[in-house]
Amino acid sequence: MIERWIEAPRLRRPEEEAAGRRATWLELFFDLVFAAAVAEVGSGLSAHYTLIGLARFGFQFFLIWWAWTGHTFFSTRFDNDDSLHRVLTLGQVFLAAVMAVNAGENMASREMAGFVAGYAGIRVLLAVQYGRVVALAPTRGYARRQRLWISVAAGLWLVSAVVPERWRLAVWGLALVVEVATSLAAGRLAPALPPDPAHLVERFGLFTLILFGQAVIAVMTGMRQRDVWTTGAATSALLGLVLVFGLWWAYFGGPATTDTKPVSPRFHLWAATHFPLCFAIAVAAVGIEHIIVLDGSVPLGQGGPLLIGAMALVVLALGVLAITTTGAPADRPVRTLAIYAALTLGLVPAAIVGPALVPVWLLGWLVGFVIVLNVVTPVTAPSIS
């Protein structure tokens, strides 16, 4: 009877997936909940679209992203979708919801302590999942190290939730060092235990797509907060939607082909670049919402440079993706990056006058910029080599 519900873990190798590794319904559910958590913590940035609000959102976004990538990379190697795996994944989903509802605006608040504790719980459950695969001979050393250091980092996060406030930032910093060091050490073992590139392309692409959907929801939220529709508000809503569509086009605008060779440095760069890309999309979405709420006529102040900076980060991230996707000119990465970097210069004038520029004109500028981006640059579809 137990065998019907709990299966022995196994290592999933890309070359053994004859039909191709596709995202499961559980993985899609997982992605949706974590993207919803991003939207929830984004409400704090919406309330304070300033540099301080951005720093707070960046910290919260990083922990959500790190929790998502941890489960994603485990699943692409070991997921057998049995009942125990589903229960452990459900626990992580619940704790992601705990993180979202505790995303306070004050970094020293009890709510933020709850946010970090929720993240620590997710990492503990991930360590339990790695404990399940320790018995597999090819992955024993890797799984043991992952279980140990993920548990150490989770313990530090839990400690940070109960220590005096004056020590909290120091413990967070130490925990982050352990997290990043664990990831770098795991990356060195990738050639022996390669994740499935085709599967990860789909997962990263789907998560990015959901964030684009959140950006559309941000446009709708701005529209809903308008009691009286003016020309400026209506124009801002239309331009905001066109801007989101233009960014979607820049990322998904071509056929996604994937080379499933063993993991290469280009793969690691491709995956890592999705963090600044997704972060910038989320920040830009909040800026678009603000412009619509402000009738497209009230200057954004600090929000103007934040929106423009987010757009610049999106473009630079797309540039890095352009040199890591399948079919990218391997002999001309500098030239490709230079094109994207040069394009960001088109945002400089808007950044200079951004605090005083009428927001609807700022959106128009950004829409024109994205149109040029799609015309001039090569397609950066979600694929890797």
N, C-alpha and C positions, 0 to 999 in steps of 0.2 A: 504493500500500500504506500509506504513512504517513497519508494522509488518513482511512483507516479507523480510526486510533487517535488522531490528534490533529486536533481541529477548531479553526477560527479562533474566538477568543473573541467574544462578542457581549453587548451590553447588554440585559438582560431588563427590559422595562418592564411595570408592572402592567396597563396598559390593553391590552397585546398578549397577555396570557395568557388567552385565551378560556375555556379549560377550568379556569382557576384554578391557581395555583402551589402545588404540594404538596411536602412534604418528601420527598426521595429516600431510598432505602435507605442510600446512603452517608452522608447527613446524620444519619439515625437511628443508624447505627453510630458516627459521630463523637460524637453527644450521649451515647451510652451509655458510651463510653470516658472522656469528660471527667467525667461524673458518677461513674464508678468512681474517677477520680483524686481527686475531692472526698472520697469515702468513705475512700480511703487516707490522705490528709492528716488526715482526721478522727480517725484512730487515735491521732495525737499528742495531740489535744485530749482524747480519751477517757482517755489516761494521765495528763493533767494538766488536769483540768477546773477551771481557775483563771483569774484575770485575765491572768496571764502566758501561759498556754496559749492563751487566747482571742486575745490580741494576735498571737501567732505564727500561729495558724490563720487569723486575718483577713487577714494578709499573703499567706499561701499561697493562700487561697481567692480573693483578689482577682486574683492573677496567672492562676490557672486560669480564672476567669470572664472576664478580659480577653482571654485567648487564644481562648476559646470565642466570645465576641461578635465578635471581629475576623474570624474565619473565617465566622461566621454572616452578618454584614452583607455581606461580600464575596460569599458564595454567592448571597444573595438577589438581587444585581444582575447577577452575571456567570457563574454556574455553568452550563456546558454539559455537564458530566458526561462529558467525554472522558477518555481514558486518562491524559494528563498531569495533569489536575486530580485524578484519583483518586490518582496516585502522590504528588503534592504533599500531598494530604490525608492519605494514609497516613503520610507522613513526620511530619506534625503529630501524628497519633495516637500514633506511636512515641515522639515527644518528650514527649507528655503522660504516657506511661508512665514515661519517664525522670524527669520531675518527681515523679511519685507515689512512686517507690522511693527518691528522694533527699530526701524531706520530713523532714529531721532535726529533732530537738527543740531543738537548739542553733542559734540564728540565725547564730552565727559559725563553724559547723562547715564542713568540706569538703563534707558532704552538702548543706547549704543552697547552697553554691556550685554544686554540680551541679544542684540544683533550678532555680536562676536561669539557669544555662547552658542547660538544657533549654527553659525559657521563651523565652530569646533565640533559640534555634534555630527555634522555632515562628514567631516574628515574622519571622525571615529568610525562611522559606518563604512567609509571607504577602506579604512584599515582592516575592518572585519572582512570586507570583500576580498582584499588581498590575502588575508589569512586563509580563505577558502582555497586559494590556488597554490599555497606553499607546497602541497604534496606533489605538484607537477614537476617532474625532474628538470625539464628545460628551463623552468622559470623559478626554481626554488630560491636561488640566491637573490634574484631581482625582487621577488615577492616579499622575502623576509626584510630586505632593506627598505622597501616601500612601506611595509607595515610598521616597521620600527620608527622611521623618521616622520611619517605622517602622524603617527601617534604622539611623538615628541612635540611636534608643532601644535597638534590639537590640544595637548596638555598645556602648552604655553598660552594658547588663546583662552582656554578655560581659566587659567590663573589670572590673566589680564582682566577677566570679568569680575574678580573679587578683590584684587589688590587696590590700595588707595589710588586715587586719581593721579597723583603726582608720579606714580610708577607706571601707569597704564601705557603711555606712549613708548616707553623703553621696552616693555614686554612685547608690545605689538611689533616693534622694530626687530627684536630678536626672533620672534615667530616668523616674520616675513623672510628673514635671512635663511632660516631653516627650510621654509617652504621652497624658496627659489633654489637653494643648494640641492635639495632633494630632487627637484625637477631636472636640474643640470646633470646630476649624477645618473638619473634614469635615462637621460638622452644619450649618454655614452653607450648604453646597452641596446639601443634601438636596432643596430644592424643585426644583432642576434635574435631580437624579439620585435620584428618590425610590425607596427600597426598597419591596418589596412588603409592605404591612401584613398582608394575609391570611396570607402565607407566614411572616412573623415571629411572628404570633400563634401559629401552629402550632408553630414551633420553640421559642419561649419556654415555651409550655404544655407541650410534651413534656419539655423539660429540667426544668421544675418538677415534672412528674409523676414523672420518674425519681428526683428527690430525695425525693419522698414515699415512693417505693419503698425508697430507702435508709433512710428513717426506720423503715419496717416491718422491714427487715433488722436495724436496730439493736435493735428490740424482740426479734427472734428471737435475736440475739447475746446479749442479756441473759438470755434464757430458757435458752440453751444452757449458760451459765456457772453455772447453778444445779445443784449436785449433789443437793441435797435441796429439794423443793418445799414451801414453807410457804404459809399463807394470805396473808401479806403479799406474797410474791413473785408468787403467782398473780394476786392482785388488782391488783398494780402492772402486770403484763404486760397484763391485760385493759384497764385504764384507759389504759395507754400506747397501745395499739392504737386505742382509741376516740378518744383525743386526736388522733392522726395522722389518723384518718378525719374527725374534725370539722374539722381545718384544711384537709384536701382538699375537704370540702364547702364551706367558706367561699370557696375559690378557684374550684372547678369546678362549683359548685352550680346553675348556670343555663345556658341555651343560649348558645353562643358565636357571636354575630353580629358581623360586621366591616364597617366602612365603609372602602372602599379609596380614599378621597380622598388627594390629595397630603399628604405628611408635614406635620404641624402640631406646635406646641410640646407639645400634649397627648400626642402620640405619643412624643416624646423623654422626657417625664416618665414615661409608661407603661413604656417600655423600661428606663429607669434604675432605676425602683422595684423591678424584679425582682432587682437585686443585693442590697439589704438583705433582701428577702423570702426569697430562696433561702439567703442566709447564715444568717438566723435559723432557718430550717427545719433546716438542718444542725446548728446549735448545740443546738437543742431536742432533736433526735434523740439526741445524745450524752447529754444530761441524762436522758432517759427510760431509756436503756440503763443508766446508773449507778444509777438508783433500783431497777431490777429486780435488778441484781447485788447491791445492798446489802440485799436482802430486803424492801425497802419500809419498813424500820424504822430504819435508821441515817441520821441527819441528813447532808445533803449539804455542810454548811459553806458555803464560797464557791460551790459548785455551785448552791445554791438560788437566790440572786439572779441567777446567770447564766441559769438556765432560765427564770425569770420575766421577765428582761430580754429574752430571745429571743422569748418569747411576746408581750411588749408591742411589740417591733419588727415581728413578723408582723402584728399588728392594725393598727398605724399604716401599714404598707405596703399592707395591704388597703384602708385608708381612701383612700390616694392612688389606688390602682387604681379605686376606686369612682367617682372623679370624672373618670376618663379613659376609661372604657369606653363602648361604644356605648349610647346611651339614658340616659347619666348626666345629671342635672339641671344643665345648664350655668350656670343662674342661682343655684344654691345650693351651690357647692362648699364654702364656709366652714361652712355648716350640716352638710353631710355629714361633713366632717373632724371637726367638733366632736363628732358622735355617736361616732365611733371613738375620739377622744381621751378622751371621757368614759368610754367602756367600759374603757379601760386603767386607770382609777382603781380598778376592781375588782381589779386585781392588786397594788395598793399594800399592803394588809394582809398579803398573802402574802409580799411582798418584805421587809416589816419583820420578820416572824417566820420567814422562809424558812430561815436557817441552823440554827434549832433545831426547825423544824416536821418532824414525822414525814413522810417522803417520800410514803408512800401517801396520806396526807391532802392533801398538796400536789398530787398528781396528781388526786385527786378534785376539789379546788378548781378546777384548770385545766380539767378536763373540763366541770364546771358552767359555767365562764366561757365556754368555746367554744360550748356549747349556747345560752347567752344571745346570744352573738355572731351565731350563725346565725339566731336568731329575730328579733333586733332590726334587724340591718343589711340593706341591699339586697345582692343577689347581685353578686359581683365576678368574673364569668366572664372567661376570658382573651380579651377582645375590646377593640378600641380604636376611637377615632373620629378 
